[in-house]
């Protein structure tokens, strides 16, 4: 999570004065199979045309600045409904929501946690996992995302429509 400043400094000038928001950047894999995944958003949602244009602009910056040495695949994407959480503000906007957190090191023999985010401040978060409150510092969080609450209808509603 601490790498986000580097990416915001690099990509920020491309989107300054535009309606776009850089949600965050993930680097997955390594060597020839490195994927740089950039999550962008804007009010009302991001379109395919937006993604094409942003990919073109960001590619130019990456060609000049070379933030990744060697080969990589650049992906520009919407954050989607399983919105990744990178910054304290992202967590603060999701208080009360179900999230997943993967930590960078094991805490009590586990690294993956799923629960309700009950608190987020500038230092870390607190969530309820298996009816227990657990706190995490942002530096200990490797990856986090929102778990969407999708209700397609109850069984009784479906049966009533038949």
C-alpha positions in Angstrom: 0.0 0.0 0.0 2.9 2.3 0.6 3.9 2.2 -3.1 0.8 4.2 -4.1 2.5 7.6 -3.7 5.0 6.7 -6.4 2.2 5.8 -8.8 0.1 8.9 -8.0 3.2 11.1 -8.6 3.8 9.4 -12.0 0.2 9.2 -13.3 -1.3 12.3 -11.5 -0.1 14.8 -14.1 -1.9 12.8 -16.9 -5.3 13.1 -15.2 -4.9 16.5 -13.6 -7.7 18.7 -14.7 -9.8 15.8 -16.0 -12.8 14.1 -14.4 -10.7 10.9 -13.7 -9.6 9.6 -10.4 -6.6 7.2 -9.9 -8.0 4.7 -7.5 -4.7 2.7 -7.2 -2.1 0.5 -8.9 -1.3 -3.2 -8.5 1.8 -4.9 -9.8 1.2 -8.6 -10.1 3.7 -11.3 -11.0 7.3 -10.6 -12.0 9.8 -10.9 -14.8 8.3 -11.2 -18.2 4.9 -11.8 -16.7 4.6 -8.6 -14.7 1.2 -7.0 -15.0 0.7 -3.3 -14.0 -3.0 -2.9 -13.3 -4.2 0.7 -13.0 -7.7 1.3 -11.6 -9.3 4.5 -12.8 -12.7 5.9 -12.1 -14.9 9.0 -12.6 -18.3 10.2 -11.5 -20.9 8.2 -13.4 -18.4 5.4 -14.2 -15.6 4.9 -16.7 -16.2 3.9 -20.3 -14.3 1.7 -22.7 -13.4 4.9 -24.7 -12.0 6.4 -21.5 -9.9 3.3 -20.8 -8.5 3.3 -24.4 -7.5 7.0 -24.1 -6.1 6.6 -20.6 -4.1 3.6 -21.7 -2.6 5.5 -24.6 -1.6 8.5 -22.4 -0.2 6.3 -19.5 1.8 4.2 -22.0 3.6 7.3 -23.2 4.5 8.3 -19.6 5.7 4.7 -18.9 7.8 4.7 -22.1 9.6 7.9 -20.9 9.8 7.3 -17.2 10.3 3.5 -17.2 8.8 2.8 -13.8 9.0 -1.0 -14.4 12.2 -2.4 -15.7 11.9 -5.0 -18.5 8.7 -6.4 -20.0 5.3 -5.8 -18.5 1.7 -5.8 -19.5 -0.2 -2.5 -18.8 -3.9 -2.9 -17.9 -6.1 0.1 -17.3 -9.4 -0.9 -15.7 -12.5 0.3 -13.7 -12.3 -0.7 -10.1 -15.5 -2.8 -10.6 -17.9 -3.9 -7.9 -15.1 -5.6 -5.9 -13.5 -2.2 -5.5 -9.9 -2.4 -4.4 -8.9 -0.3 -1.4 -5.5 1.4 -1.5 -5.6 4.6 0.6 -7.0 5.5 4.0 -9.7 7.6 2.3 -10.9 4.5 0.4 -11.3 2.6 3.6 -13.0 5.5 5.3 -15.6 5.7 2.5 -16.4 2.0 3.1 -17.0 1.9 6.8 -20.0 -0.4 7.5 -19.3 -2.5 4.3 -18.0 -6.1 4.1 -14.4 -6.2 2.9 -11.5 -8.7 2.5 -8.0 -8.0 3.7 -4.8 -10.0 2.9 -1.9 -9.1 5.2 1.7 -9.0 4.2 2.6 -11.5 7.1 0.6 -14.0 9.1 -1.4 -12.8 12.0 -2.5 -15.7 14.2 -1.7 -18.3 11.5 -3.7 -16.5 8.8 -3.3 -13.8 6.2 -6.8 -13.6 4.8 -9.6 -11.9 6.6 -13.2 -11.3 5.7 -15.6 -9.1 7.7 -17.2 -5.8 8.3 -15.1 -2.6 8.3 -16.1 -0.8 11.5 -13.4 1.9 11.7 -10.8 3.5 9.5 -8.5 6.4 10.3 -5.2 7.7 9.1 -3.2 4.9 10.8 -5.2 1.8 10.1 -8.5 0.0 10.2 -10.7 -2.1 12.5 -13.0 -4.8 11.3 -15.2 -7.5 12.8 -14.1 -10.9 11.7 -15.9 -14.0 13.0 -17.5 -11.9 15.7 -14.1 -10.6 16.9 -12.7 -7.1 16.4 -9.3 -7.1 14.7 -7.1 -4.0 14.0 -4.7 -3.7 11.1 -2.1 -1.0 10.4 -2.1 0.1 6.7 1.6 -1.0 6.4 0.5 -4.6 7.3 -2.2 -4.7 4.5 -1.0 -6.3 1.3 -4.4 -6.2 -0.5 -8.0 -5.2 0.4 -11.2 -5.0 -1.5 -14.9 -4.4 -1.0 -17.2 -7.5 -1.0 -20.4 -6.4 -2.9 -23.7 -7.1 -1.3 -25.7 -8.5 -4.2 -29.3 -9.5 -3.6 -31.0 -10.9 -6.7 -34.2 -11.6 -4.9 -35.4 -14.1 -2.4 -36.7 -17.5 -3.2 -40.2 -16.4 -2.3 -40.1 -13.5 -4.7 -39.0 -15.7 -7.5 -41.7 -18.3 -6.8 -44.4 -15.5 -6.6 -43.5 -14.4 -10.1 -44.1 -17.8 -11.6 
